Amino acid sequence: MIKVSITKKDNKIEKITMTGHAMYDEYGKDIVCAAASSIVITTVNAILKIDEKAIQYKNDDDLIITVNSFDTVTTSLINNMIDLLKELETQYKNNIKIII
């Protein structure tokens, strides 16, 4: 199962950690993993294109995003990413879990 943990402070998202594998299908054919990865990487790339200092990310076994800027654009993109992941969670409850 993919787990997306969201850490907040003062009602602001400070950190997002994505771990695991959806196990919907075999590796390389898993549409849930592909969707989750696409949502997150597209968001990361969009934020970095606008402001390269707005976030930091590390992508080893886990993906960790640290939010450095709480401006309107960064916050909107992060919130949109979470909304899309929540929508994915409603469709694939056994494969992805959002933890806030």
N, C-alpha and C positions, 0 to 999 in steps of 0.2 A: 504494500500500500504506500502511496505517496502521502507524506505528511508535510503540510505547510504550516509552520508555526510563525505567528505574528506577535511581535513584542511591541507594546505601546508604553509611552510615558507621557503624562500630561495630555492624554487623548490624541497623541501623535504617534504614528507608526515609525518606530526607530529601526526595527530589524525584521527581516523576513528570512526564514530558513526553510529550504525545501529538501527533504530527504526521501530515500526509498525508491521503490519501483512499483508501478501500478499493478503489475501481474494480471492485466486484462488479457494479454496474449504473450506469445514468446518475444524475447528481446529482438528488436528490430521491426516488429510488426504490431507493437502495442500502441493503439490509437490514443489511449488515455495519456500515456507518457509523452507521446508526440504533441498532443494538444497542450498539456501543461507546460512542457518545455517551450513550445512556440509562444504561448502567452507570456511567460516570464522573460524569455530572451528578447522578444520584440519590445517589451516594456523597458528592459534594461538598456537596450540599444537606443531607443527613442529618448530616454532621459539623458544618457551620455552624449547624444548628438546635440541636445539643447544646452546642457551644462555638465561638462565632464567632472566637475567636483560635487555635483548634487548627490551622488551615491558612490559607494564602493562595493565591489562584489568579489567574491571568491568562489570559484567553481572547481572543487575537487570531487570527492565522493558526494558531498553535500553542496548545495548552492546557498550561499549566505549573502544577503544584500543588506548593507548598512546605509541608512538614509542620513545624509549630512545636511540637506537643505529642505526646508519645509515651505518653500514657495508654492504658489497656486498651481503651477504647471506640474511640478514634481509630485505634489500631493494628489492632484487629479489623476495623473498617470498611474501612480501606485494604487489608488482606490479603484480605478478601472481594472487594473490587473487582478486585484482581490475579488472584485465582482465577477469577473470572467472565471476565475478559479472556483468561486462558490457555485456558479452555474454548472460548471463541469462536475462539481461534487454532487449536485442534486441529480444529475443524470447517471453518475457512476459512484454511488455511495460506498461500494465495496472496494473501490480502487484509489480514492483520494479523500483526504480528510483535512479540513481547514481548522486550525486550532488558534483561537484568539484569546 
